[in-house]
Amino acid sequence: MLVEQKEILSKLISFDTTSYNSNTEIIEFITSYLKNFNINPIAIKDIKTNKIALYATIGPNTEGGIVFSAHTDTVPAEPIEWTFNPLVLTEFNRRYYGLGSVDMKGFISIILSLIPCFQQLAITRPVHIALSYDEEVGCLGVRPLIKSMKQKIAKPYLVIVGEPTEQIIVNGHKSCSTFSTMFKGKEAHSSNPNWGLNSIMYAAKFIDKLDEVSRDILLEEKINNNFNPPNTTINIGKIIGGKAHNIVPGSCEIIWNLRALPDTNVDMIIEKIENFKLEILEKHMLPLYKEADIKTEMTSSILGLDTKIDSSVVRFMKKISCDDRTESVSYGTDGGFYSQIGWPTLVCGPGSIKQAHQPNEYINADDIENYMKFAIKLADEINV
């Protein structure tokens, strides 16, 4: 079985499913693999992006089953930064190197390799497999996936999102909203800045406000030590603006995100930022240039996850894993979207998040073997 898992992982890694690419080839491979076991998956196609989400049911479509959920896309890799070819599985010192090996193709390969076991175990309650796309750019593919699943499969007892958690049970994570704020000024020769309106200058004022709001959050918000860091955070990730040193910049874009604790009033924070944005525009920019503008667009929104630590699914997972540890994390997953529709959800997968999004990404062979035993036990216990 381990040999087949490795072969599947090797095949999955060979597909370049970086988020800006289509994932159709990997989905076609998985579909063909499932049909070898007389499993007919349901595909949800996005014609505009040429992406496909997929789900399949093993066993009867009854309530109380388990969903193993993963995303098929990866972050980009710069081959020059890698010792190994990122699209070729390389085994070295009981580590499997390759792009997506830990996030999340290792998990997918485990679940696919265990299908014969699941078919034997899923007698009274099903095992579902759910695969999304574009998780890395804002959990975009899980939304149409869940919409279809909710209509066609019976409510599961538990959804497990197999992100790399070192097999520790993660019952909560922050939400993450990403924004693009565009500043429209007026270009002019820099010999007289007053002929123009410097968009970068006003963008800098906006950045100062984001920093001020961040500091206010630290003073006003109740910290939650289950998270690291234990508070809501704002990050300015990218600034784009200007053409040359001798031109007053007519446009500037700031890309920033807000990662919030589950109980934080995100709308109140956004309102404070929006009010300041309007103040800059109306009091300072428009009087100087009537076509000045500031527009903010939310480019992605990842829902938070907050599964209560005393819930039955947490107790069930602790029993299966023989491990009382639970954690909350600051990164986002597809999990919050399952939870939103009332499906109990936890994050628990093989490997370490520290290896994700890194050159020479890898997953340990021991982690794979341990998770295979864990997944079999889960499917067995759910059918008791």
C-alpha positions as CSV (number, residue, x, y, z in Angstrom):
1,M,0.0,0.0,0.0
2,L,2.8,2.4,0.8
3,V,4.3,1.7,-2.6
4,E,1.1,2.7,-4.3
5,Q,0.8,5.8,-2.1
6,K,4.3,6.9,-3.3
7,E,3.4,6.3,-6.9
8,I,0.2,8.4,-6.6
9,L,2.2,11.2,-4.8
10,S,4.8,11.1,-7.6
11,K,2.0,11.5,-10.2
12,L,0.3,14.3,-8.3
13,I,3.5,16.3,-7.9
14,S,4.2,16.0,-11.7
15,F,1.2,18.2,-12.4
16,D,2.0,21.9,-12.1
17,T,-1.1,23.1,-10.3
18,T,0.2,26.5,-9.3
19,S,-2.9,28.6,-8.7
20,Y,-2.4,30.6,-11.9
21,N,-2.6,27.4,-13.9
22,S,-5.5,25.1,-14.7
23,N,-5.9,22.0,-12.5
24,T,-7.8,20.0,-15.1
25,E,-5.0,17.5,-15.7
26,I,-4.7,16.5,-12.1
27,I,-8.5,16.2,-11.7
28,E,-8.7,14.0,-14.9
29,F,-6.0,11.8,-13.4
30,I,-7.9,11.5,-10.0
31,T,-11.2,10.9,-11.8
32,S,-9.7,8.1,-13.8
33,Y,-8.2,6.6,-10.6
34,L,-11.5,6.7,-8.8
35,K,-13.3,5.1,-11.7
36,N,-10.9,2.1,-11.4
37,F,-12.8,1.4,-8.2
38,N,-16.2,2.0,-9.7
39,I,-16.5,5.4,-8.0
40,N,-18.1,8.1,-10.1
41,P,-17.1,11.5,-8.8
42,I,-19.0,14.7,-9.4
43,A,-17.1,17.5,-11.1
44,I,-17.9,21.2,-10.7
45,K,-16.3,23.1,-13.5
46,D,-15.6,26.8,-13.7
47,I,-15.4,27.6,-17.4
48,K,-14.0,31.1,-16.9
49,T,-10.9,30.0,-15.0
50,N,-10.7,26.4,-16.5
51,K,-10.7,25.0,-13.0
52,I,-12.5,21.9,-11.6
53,A,-13.6,21.0,-8.1
54,L,-14.4,17.3,-7.4
55,Y,-16.1,15.2,-4.8
56,A,-16.9,11.5,-4.4
57,T,-18.7,9.3,-2.0
58,I,-17.5,5.8,-0.9
59,G,-20.2,3.7,0.7
60,P,-23.9,4.6,1.3
61,N,-25.0,8.3,1.0
62,T,-26.2,8.4,4.6
63,E,-25.8,10.9,7.4
64,G,-22.9,10.6,9.8
65,G,-20.1,10.1,7.4
66,I,-16.7,11.7,7.2
67,V,-15.3,14.1,4.6
68,F,-11.6,14.3,3.8
69,S,-11.0,17.7,2.2
70,A,-8.0,19.1,0.4
71,H,-7.1,21.7,-2.2
72,T,-5.3,20.7,-5.4
73,D,-3.5,24.0,-6.1
74,T,0.0,25.0,-4.9
75,V,1.9,28.2,-4.5
76,P,4.5,29.1,-7.1
77,A,8.0,27.6,-7.0
78,E,11.2,29.2,-8.3
79,P,13.3,26.2,-9.6
80,I,16.5,28.2,-9.1
81,E,15.8,28.1,-5.3
82,W,15.3,24.4,-5.2
83,T,17.9,21.7,-4.8
84,F,15.5,19.2,-6.5
85,N,13.1,19.5,-9.4
86,P,9.9,20.8,-7.8
87,L,7.8,18.8,-10.2
88,V,9.6,15.5,-9.7
89,L,9.1,13.5,-6.5
90,T,12.5,13.0,-4.9
91,E,13.1,10.7,-1.9
92,F,16.0,11.4,0.3
93,N,16.6,10.5,4.0
94,R,13.0,9.3,4.3
95,R,11.7,12.7,3.1
96,Y,9.6,13.2,0.0
97,Y,10.5,16.4,-1.8
98,G,8.3,18.1,-4.3
99,L,6.0,21.1,-4.8
100,G,2.9,20.5,-2.9
101,S,4.3,17.4,-1.2
102,V,3.1,18.6,2.2
103,D,0.5,21.2,1.1
104,M,-1.6,19.2,0.2
105,K,-0.7,16.4,-2.3
106,G,0.8,14.2,0.4
107,F,-2.6,14.1,2.1
108,I,-4.5,13.6,-1.2
109,S,-2.2,10.7,-2.1
110,I,-2.9,9.0,1.3
111,I,-6.6,9.3,0.9
112,L,-6.6,8.0,-2.7
113,S,-4.3,5.1,-1.8
114,L,-6.7,4.1,1.0
115,I,-9.8,3.8,-1.2
116,P,-9.7,-0.1,-1.1
117,C,-9.8,0.1,2.7
118,F,-12.5,2.7,2.8
119,Q,-14.6,0.5,0.5
120,Q,-14.4,-2.3,2.9
121,L,-15.0,-0.2,6.0
122,A,-17.8,2.2,4.7
123,I,-20.7,-0.1,5.3
124,T,-23.2,2.0,7.2
125,R,-21.7,5.4,6.9
126,P,-19.8,6.9,4.0
127,V,-16.3,8.4,3.4
128,H,-16.4,11.4,1.2
129,I,-13.5,12.9,-0.7
130,A,-13.6,16.7,-1.5
131,L,-11.0,18.5,-3.6
132,S,-11.1,22.2,-4.3
133,Y,-9.0,24.7,-6.3
134,D,-7.5,28.2,-5.7
135,E,-7.3,27.8,-2.0
136,E,-4.0,29.5,-2.0
137,V,-5.5,32.7,-3.5
138,G,-8.5,33.0,-1.3
139,C,-10.4,29.7,-1.0
140,L,-12.2,30.3,-4.2
141,G,-12.9,26.7,-5.4
142,V,-14.4,25.5,-2.1
143,R,-17.5,27.7,-2.5
144,P,-19.0,26.1,-5.6
145,L,-17.8,22.7,-4.3
146,I,-19.7,23.1,-1.0
147,K,-22.8,24.4,-2.7
148,S,-23.1,21.2,-4.7
149,M,-22.1,18.9,-1.9
150,K,-24.8,20.4,0.4
151,Q,-27.4,19.6,-2.2
152,K,-26.3,16.1,-3.0
153,I,-24.7,14.4,0.0
154,A,-26.2,13.6,3.4
155,K,-24.8,15.8,6.3
156,P,-21.5,14.3,7.5
157,Y,-20.6,13.9,11.1
158,L,-17.2,15.5,10.6
159,V,-15.2,17.2,7.9
160,I,-11.4,16.9,8.2
161,V,-9.4,19.4,6.2
162,G,-6.0,17.7,5.8
163,E,-3.7,20.7,5.9
164,P,-0.3,19.9,7.5
165,T,-0.8,20.2,11.3
166,E,1.7,17.4,12.4
167,Q,-1.5,15.4,13.0
168,I,-2.5,17.8,15.8
169,I,-6.2,18.6,16.0
170,V,-6.8,22.2,14.9
171,N,-10.2,23.4,16.0
172,G,-9.9,27.1,15.1
173,H,-8.2,29.5,12.8
174,K,-8.4,33.2,11.9
175,S,-10.4,34.7,9.1
176,C,-8.4,36.5,6.4
177,S,-9.6,39.3,4.2
178,T,-7.4,40.7,1.4
179,F,-8.0,44.2,0.0
180,S,-6.7,46.3,-2.9
181,T,-6.8,50.0,-2.3
182,M,-6.3,52.2,-5.4
183,F,-5.3,55.9,-5.2
184,K,-5.9,58.0,-8.3
185,G,-3.9,61.3,-8.4
186,K,-2.6,63.4,-11.3
187,E,0.6,63.0,-13.2
188,A,2.9,66.0,-13.7
189,H,6.5,66.9,-14.2
190,S,8.3,66.6,-10.8
191,S,10.0,70.0,-11.3
192,N,6.7,71.4,-9.9
193,P,4.9,68.8,-7.8
194,N,2.0,71.3,-7.3
195,W,1.0,70.7,-11.0
196,G,0.0,67.2,-10.1
197,L,-1.4,65.2,-7.2
198,N,1.0,62.7,-5.7
199,S,-1.0,59.4,-5.2
200,I,1.9,57.8,-3.4
201,M,2.0,60.5,-0.8
202,Y,-1.7,59.9,0.1
203,A,-1.2,56.2,0.0
204,A,1.5,56.7,2.6
205,K,-1.0,58.5,4.8
206,F,-3.3,55.5,4.4
207,I,-0.6,53.1,5.4
208,D,0.1,55.2,8.5
209,K,-3.6,54.8,9.4
210,L,-3.4,51.0,8.9
211,D,-0.5,51.0,11.3
212,E,-2.5,53.1,13.8
213,V,-5.5,50.8,13.6
214,S,-3.1,47.8,14.2
215,R,-1.9,49.5,17.4
216,D,-5.4,50.3,18.5
217,I,-6.4,46.6,18.1
218,L,-3.6,45.7,20.5
219,L,-5.0,48.1,23.1
220,E,-8.7,47.4,22.6
221,E,-9.0,43.7,21.6
222,K,-9.2,40.9,24.1
223,I,-6.2,38.7,23.3
224,N,-6.7,35.0,22.6
225,N,-3.6,33.0,23.6
226,N,-4.8,30.0,21.6
227,F,-3.4,31.8,18.6
228,N,0.0,33.0,17.7
229,P,0.0,35.9,17.5
230,P,-2.9,36.2,20.0
231,N,-4.5,39.2,18.3
232,T,-6.0,40.4,15.0
233,T,-3.3,41.6,12.6
234,I,-3.0,43.9,9.6
235,N,-0.3,43.4,7.0
236,I,0.7,45.6,4.0
237,G,1.9,43.1,1.5
238,K,2.5,45.1,-1.7
239,I,2.8,48.6,-3.0
240,I,2.7,49.4,-6.7
241,G,2.9,53.0,-8.0
242,G,4.8,55.6,-10.0
243,K,6.5,55.5,-13.3
244,A,9.8,57.4,-12.8
245,H,11.6,59.6,-10.3
246,N,10.8,62.7,-12.3
247,I,7.1,62.1,-12.7
248,V,4.5,62.9,-10.0
249,P,2.8,59.5,-9.6
250,G,-0.8,59.5,-10.8
251,S,-1.7,56.1,-9.4
252,C,-0.8,53.8,-6.5
253,E,-2.1,50.5,-5.3
254,I,-1.8,49.0,-1.8
255,I,-2.5,45.3,-1.3
256,W,-3.1,44.5,2.4
257,N,-4.9,41.9,4.5
258,L,-6.6,41.6,7.8
259,R,-6.4,38.4,9.8
260,A,-9.0,38.4,12.6
261,L,-9.7,36.4,15.7
262,P,-13.0,34.5,15.5
263,D,-14.8,36.9,17.9
264,T,-13.5,40.1,16.4
265,N,-15.9,42.7,14.9
266,V,-14.2,42.9,11.5
267,D,-16.9,45.3,10.2
268,M,-16.0,47.8,12.8
269,I,-12.3,47.8,11.9
270,I,-13.1,48.1,8.2
271,E,-15.5,51.0,8.9
272,K,-12.8,52.9,10.8
273,I,-10.4,52.4,7.8
274,E,-13.1,53.4,5.3
275,N,-13.9,56.6,7.2
276,F,-10.3,57.7,7.2
277,K,-10.1,56.9,3.5
278,L,-13.1,59.2,2.8
279,E,-11.5,61.9,5.0
280,I,-8.3,61.9,2.9
281,L,-10.2,62.0,-0.3
282,E,-12.8,64.7,0.5
283,K,-10.7,67.0,2.7
284,H,-7.3,66.8,1.0
285,M,-7.4,65.2,-2.5
286,L,-10.7,66.4,-4.2
287,P,-10.1,70.1,-3.4
288,L,-6.8,69.9,-5.4
289,Y,-8.0,67.6,-8.2
290,K,-11.7,67.0,-8.8
291,E,-11.0,63.6,-10.5
292,A,-9.1,62.2,-7.6
293,D,-10.4,59.0,-6.2
294,I,-9.7,56.2,-3.7
295,K,-11.3,52.8,-4.2
296,T,-11.0,49.7,-2.1
297,E,-11.9,46.2,-3.4
298,M,-12.0,43.0,-1.3
299,T,-10.1,40.6,-3.5
300,S,-10.6,37.5,-1.3
301,S,-12.2,36.5,2.0
302,I,-11.4,33.4,4.0
303,L,-13.8,32.5,6.7
304,G,-12.5,31.8,10.2
305,L,-13.0,28.4,12.0
306,D,-14.2,28.1,15.6
307,T,-15.2,24.6,16.4
308,K,-15.7,24.4,20.2
309,I,-13.1,22.4,22.1
310,D,-15.8,20.6,24.1
311,S,-17.7,19.5,21.0
312,S,-18.4,15.8,20.2
313,V,-16.2,15.9,17.1
314,V,-13.2,17.1,19.1
315,R,-13.7,14.3,21.7
316,F,-14.0,11.8,18.8
317,M,-10.8,12.9,17.2
318,K,-8.9,12.9,20.5
319,K,-10.1,9.3,21.0
320,I,-8.9,8.2,17.6
321,S,-5.6,10.0,17.8
322,C,-4.9,9.2,21.5
323,D,-3.7,12.8,21.7
324,D,-5.4,15.5,23.9
325,R,-3.7,18.4,22.1
326,T,-5.7,21.0,20.2
327,E,-4.5,24.1,18.6
328,S,-5.7,27.3,16.9
329,V,-3.7,28.7,14.0
330,S,-3.3,32.0,12.2
331,Y,-3.3,30.7,8.6
332,G,-6.6,30.1,6.8
333,T,-8.1,27.0,5.2
334,D,-11.2,25.8,3.4
335,G,-12.5,24.7,6.8
336,G,-14.5,27.8,7.7
337,F,-16.7,27.4,4.7
338,Y,-17.8,23.9,5.7
339,S,-18.4,25.1,9.2
340,Q,-20.5,28.0,8.0
341,I,-23.1,25.5,6.5
342,G,-23.3,23.6,9.8
343,W,-20.9,20.8,9.1
344,P,-18.6,20.2,12.1
345,T,-15.1,20.8,10.9
346,L,-11.5,20.3,12.1
347,V,-8.1,20.7,10.5
348,C,-5.8,17.7,10.9
349,G,-3.2,16.5,8.4
350,P,0.2,14.9,8.0
351,G,3.5,17.0,7.9
352,S,4.4,20.4,9.2
353,I,3.1,23.8,8.0
354,K,6.7,25.0,8.5
355,Q,7.6,23.1,5.3
356,A,4.8,24.6,3.2
357,H,5.4,27.5,0.8
358,Q,9.2,26.8,1.0
359,P,11.9,25.8,-1.5
360,N,12.6,22.1,-1.1
361,E,9.2,21.5,0.4
362,Y,8.9,18.0,1.8
363,I,6.8,15.6,3.9
364,N,8.4,12.9,6.1
365,A,7.7,9.2,5.2
366,D,6.9,8.6,8.9
367,D,4.2,11.2,8.8
368,I,2.6,9.6,5.8
369,E,2.7,6.1,7.5
370,N,1.2,7.4,10.7
371,Y,-1.6,9.3,9.0
372,M,-2.5,6.3,6.9
373,K,-3.1,4.3,10.1
374,F,-5.0,7.3,11.6
375,A,-7.3,7.7,8.5
376,I,-8.1,3.9,8.5
377,K,-9.0,4.1,12.2
378,L,-11.2,7.1,11.5
379,A,-13.1,5.3,8.8
380,D,-13.5,2.2,10.9
381,E,-14.7,4.1,14.0
382,I,-17.2,6.1,12.1
383,N,-18.8,2.9,10.9
384,V,-19.0,1.3,14.4
